[in-house]
Amino acid sequence: MTIDFTATQLATRAIHAGQEPDPVTGAVVPPLYLTSTYKQDGVGNLRKGYDYTRSGNPTRDSFDAQLAAIEGGRYALAFSSGLAAIDVLLRSTLKPGDRILLGDDVYGGTYRLLSKVFVPWGIGLDVVDVSNIDAVKEAFEDSDYAVIWVETPSNPMLRVTDIEAVSALAHAHGVRVVVDNTFASPVLQHPLELGADDVVYSTTKYIGGHSDVVGGAIVTNDEATRDAVAFLQNSAGAVPAPFDSWLQTRGLKTLELRVRRHSANALAVAEHLATLPEVERVLYPGLESHPGHDIAARQMHGGFGGVVSVQLAAGREAALKFAESTEIFTLAESLGGVESLIEHPAAMTHASVAGTTLQVPDNLIRLSVGIENADDLIADLDQALERTK
Ligand SMILES: *Cc1c(COP(=O)(O)O)cnc(C)c1O
């Protein structure tokens, strides 16, 4: 029996889409196909279309099908990293002479790729606060853009952009809308339903979910984009290894449970931090005091994600000391794994944007709140803050 996934909820799709038991042995978990090539039954006579793993691999296909079903998108394509996915999507949708409008708070590597690689190849780059719809409108009136790039919630300032409003405005100007949905994950936010054209993920984060694999993905409903992306993926070769695809398939099965717990823990941590005098500002869309809270409450479902940023009243040195003083939170880059992490963006993840319009405050600390016990996490942050004095 094949399940009609359109009639099922996300948690069901996550477990079953693309995960049919092995037809040969009945193994409930589809096999991990560790092979680079496939026996042909005659010259060019391929079994199920497979000839070489760069072009196609059943384990990768199983992950693609599962992700597309969870996202509610027609096509998903997996890559060897989030940046590999971003690179291929940009090269598939932009040509020299085109301009892109980028949010002014994005993953540092996205800005580095655009400013250091794409700009020298002839792409125009402008940066605005895309969470401010008037600023977006003004930019669209001033210049012609091929693409607007939105991260919401954004990294690391947790700004919230109204995807529906930006998409309507962009489409009225003939601009394509890409949403980096890494922070929300496909559990909390569905940009395609809100009008976005393409979605990208660093699957390294919540989708993999266990800090043991690097990967990326593109999801789209547009067949022409899917074809262009698949062509460049095969031509340039940034595909995930079968084992990496298998790990991400396993991660997706528990994504909903994990993201709900990440979100609940993050809200508890944010609410607690907001009561402390050492904390100048807590940035978390789940707090009613957050300027994007109402939009986030409308476009995110079941939580506001696991990332919380804080600015410390005592400044940079106190922030560095805080990041070095936790015992359960591990001092490390990245986010979205089961374990809690702490980092100083200005010196770590966002060091590459220092001196640009994307520079982040140096009293800022980013927390990736894991799925440990929330009281233990809060106690750890309290003792670390005590040591900054
Ligand atoms: C990590 C991250 C990326 C880059 O993904 P990699 O898997 O590290 O290449 C892109 N966007 C966001 C929002 C990220 O957090």
The ligand as an SDF file (V2000), in Angstrom:
LIG
                    3D

 15 15  0  0  0  0  0  0  0  0999 V2000
   24.7560   27.1990    8.9750 C   0  0  0  0  0  0  0  0  0  0  0  0
   23.9150   28.0360    8.1180 C   0  0  0  0  0  0  0  0  0  0  0  0
   24.1280   28.1080    6.7280 C   0  0  0  0  0  0  0  0  0  0  0  0
   25.2820   27.4170    6.0430 C   0  0  0  0  0  0  0  0  0  0  0  0
   25.1480   26.0240    6.0880 O   0  0  0  0  0  0  0  0  0  0  0  0
   26.3880   24.9930    6.1140 P   0  0  0  0  0  0  0  0  0  0  0  0
   25.7140   23.6920    6.2570 O   0  0  0  0  0  0  0  0  0  0  0  0
   27.2450   25.3790    7.2900 O   0  0  0  0  0  0  0  0  0  0  0  0
   27.1220   25.1610    4.8290 O   0  0  0  0  0  0  0  0  0  0  0  0
   23.2560   28.8850    5.9770 C   0  0  0  0  0  0  0  0  0  0  0  0
   22.2370   29.5620    6.5480 N   0  0  0  0  0  0  0  0  0  0  0  0
   22.0170   29.5230    7.8830 C   0  0  0  0  0  0  0  0  0  0  0  0
   20.8690   30.2950    8.4560 C   0  0  0  0  0  0  0  0  0  0  0  0
   22.8400   28.7760    8.7110 C   0  0  0  0  0  0  0  0  0  0  0  0
   22.6150   28.7550   10.0290 O   0  0  0  0  0  0  0  0  0  0  0  0
  1  2  1  0
  2  3  1  0
  2 14  2  0
  3  4  1  0
  3 10  2  0
  4  5  1  0
  5  6  1  0
  6  7  2  0
  6  8  1  0
  6  9  1  0
 10 11  1  0
 11 12  2  0
 12 13  1  0
 12 14  1  0
 14 15  1  0
M  END
$$$$
